[in-house]
Amino acid sequence: MPAPSSFDIKRIIRPNILKLEPYRCARDDYNEGILLDANENSYGPAHQASITQDLNGASSISVQIDGQQLHRYPDPMGRRVKQRVLQLRPSVPSMDNVFLGVGSDEIIDLLVRITCQPGRDAILVTPPTYGMYKVVAAINDVGVVKVPLVVEGERTFQLDVDAVIERATSDDAIKLVWLCSPGNPTGTHLDEADVRRLLESGYRGLVVIDEAYVDFVRPERGESFAKLVAEYPNVFVMQTMSKSFGLAGIRMGIGLGSAELVQFLNNAKAPYSLSTLALDVAHDALSDQGIGNMRQVAASLCAQRDEFLIPQLRALPHVGEIVGSNDANFVMCRFVDGSGRASNEIAKRLYTEMAENRGLVVRYRGGDHGCEGCLRITVGTPDENRAVIDTMRALLNAEP
């Protein structure tokens, strides 16, 4: 069934945000014509200027303005990009349901800032999970409630959904529940039935699903939760162009949710926060050809993950298991000692030696809940994957 009709987004938005008069500019309404509204330099980028002087010493300036119009502020709403996001996620109703941020991290920060009262409210997280949720909460003086994922048995790294619902529905201070699917560092896609149970539980806050790695999920394991946006007003889905699109450098995060929530986010964000360069690159990447290329690259990375990296890791000495269901562009493996016990010591030695002396950097995750003895290894190119396996094999063969 759909989310309870009693859900009211205004109940979780901070009073000062409800009353906020957002910064507005003429470009919010008009983007074409002779633009003399924003005090830009109409000659164009100074480094492209050609300055000449006549015999009397008078200067003249001419500029060949390139196609990117870098002397103009970007569209504050990124409308051309939002239209193409709908091609990527066709289940999302309209551009009004799309928010663009400076990476997912800006969206995380904005969600906390517009909903949680400092010193009073809280978020709920399900460790092991992405560390920025907790960092942003600390910066904003917001509490953190932890309900760990299941870490044993057939449901390893799935939600302890009963415990999440019990905590979320019993504490009105919890304004946001953060779910990471596929998880980071777990690499596990969450069960859709669990997510729907939470959305339909009567919890009166917002359920945020971080899908940075969704394009690497095996089709039989599930699909993007973006489809839930049309069904539930109390869900918000985050995605990014950093992973499957290979565009970490442009810092482009995508948020999908109710039009009302998106408007509150737009009200609170900085004006012109996304650069023209980032918007142009994103627009090209989200073309039909760009999306097709992304899917081919994602398939290639998944093949390297499943057909080379995982089998090769399993064959290494001191590797106890490959952890999680491997629905992302990384693999997490657990290292064990001679008695078969998870060993943070071996994992740390391997991590440090590779980074400091072998020119190979992976990620140590042994301090996370349920991740004892674990390293997280990003799926690289075939040459990079062979290099990490060869280096780890040589080092692990030397372990007692």
Buried (B, 14 or more C-beta within 10 A) or exposed (E): EEBBEEBEBEEBBBEEBEEBEEEEEEBBEEBEEEBEEEEEEEEBBEEBEEEEEEEEEEEEEEBEBEEBBBBBBBBBBBBBBBBBBBEBBEBBBEBBBBBBBBBBBBBBBBBBBBBBBEEEBBBBBBBBBBEBBBBBBEEBEBBBBEBBBBBEEEBBBBBBBEEBBEBBBEBEBBBBBBBBBBBBBBBBBBBBEBBBBBBBBEBBBBBBBBBBBBBBBEEEBBEBBBBBBBEBBBBBBBBBBBBBBBBEEBBBBBBBBBBBBBBBBBBBBEBBBBBBEBBBBBBEBBEEEBBEBBEEBBEEBBEBBBEBBBEBBEEBEBBBBBBBBBBBBBBBBBBBBEEEEBBBEBBBBBBEBBBEEBEBEBBBBBEBEBBBBBBBBBBBEEEBBBBBBEBBBEBBEEBE
